[in-house]
Amino acid sequence: MGSELGSYLGRVQSVTTSTQTSKPAVVGEGGVESRRMPLISIGLLVGWTFLVWVGRVRNVLADDDLAGFAKTWRLGVALGFVVAGLALAALVLAQVRRSGSAGSASFSRPSAVGSLASLLAIVGIMWWFIRGGGILLADFDTSFKIVHSVLALVTFGLSGLVLMATRSTAKDR
């Protein structure tokens, strides 16, 4: 009886210790919770990308003062973000479809989803750091600067979430 109780208590302690161990949610590790964070953060970044850049495409096409290279450059940048967002959305949907549900989809790195999500996040951060800084330093009215600062800050936040959710360190592998 004593040895059975000792064995039982050892198993309980082992289970308790393993369930109390907390590691950061890394894509592709853990249960459903660690897989939902990347899905949610990637979905938010894709939605935000469409909101911002489809609107920008519309604005460029409607601006009669833009022509030639100026119009082509602005349209190319905006369409680049839209296409990247579409590609990422398609990859996420394909991954979810393959896994059978959003809760069981695995976005382990180096996967196409994790790589493209990270790339979109990094390019978005770089774009808004450069362009947003240029807008703040240029001679624009205050409302224009505020709107673009908000666009930049939301992009920074969502991109940061994506990068945290998709990061993979050697220690976590």
Secondary structure as UniProt FT lines:
FT   HELIX           2..20
FT   TURN            27..28
FT   HELIX           32..62
FT   TURN            64..65
FT   HELIX           68..99
FT   HELIX           102..104
FT   HELIX           112..137
FT   HELIX           142..166
FT   HELIX           170..172
//
